[in-house]
Amino acid sequence: STLKITLNGDPFEIAEPVTLSGLLRLLEVDPRGIALEHNLVVVKRSVYDSTTVREGDQVEIVNLVGGG
């Protein structure tokens, strides 16, 4: 059985509850270049390891772009 979440506005399935850090590893996303929102709350990088993504959660990953 899989868990259904919303990732960047689209349906996405994961095998089991996973931390935000685990989700980023699964997606091969470098946490240093992104901002992450979990259930409409911007999450600090320091709690990625302790925040669990569960059935029905919403996750938004935004790439940060530098420049002038």
Backbone hydrogen bonds, N-H to C=O, Kabsch-Sander energy under -0.5 kcal/mol:
donor,donor_aa,acceptor,acceptor_aa,energy
3,L,14,I,-3.3
5,I,3,L,-0.5
5,I,12,F,-3.1
6,T,57,D,-2.6
7,L,5,I,-0.5
7,L,10,D,-3.1
8,N,6,T,-0.5
8,N,59,V,-3.1
10,D,7,L,-1.8
12,F,5,I,-2.4
14,I,3,L,-2.3
18,V,53,V,-1.2
20,L,48,Y,-1.0
20,L,51,T,-2.0
21,S,48,Y,-1.4
23,L,19,T,-2.4
24,L,20,L,-2.3
25,R,21,S,-2.2
26,L,22,G,-2.5
27,L,23,L,-2.2
28,E,25,R,-1.0
29,V,24,L,-2.8
33,G,30,D,-1.4
34,I,31,P,-0.9
35,A,62,V,-2.5
36,L,43,V,-0.5
37,E,60,E,-2.7
38,H,41,V,-2.8
39,N,58,Q,-3.3
41,V,38,H,-1.2
43,V,36,L,-2.9
47,V,44,K,-2.0
48,Y,45,R,-1.6
50,S,47,V,-0.7
51,T,47,V,-0.8
51,T,48,Y,-0.6
52,T,50,S,-0.6
53,V,18,V,-3.9
54,R,52,T,-0.5
56,G,4,K,-3.4
57,D,54,R,-2.3
59,V,6,T,-3.2
60,E,37,E,-2.6
62,V,35,A,-2.8
62,V,60,E,-0.5
63,N,61,I,-0.5
64,L,33,G,-2.8
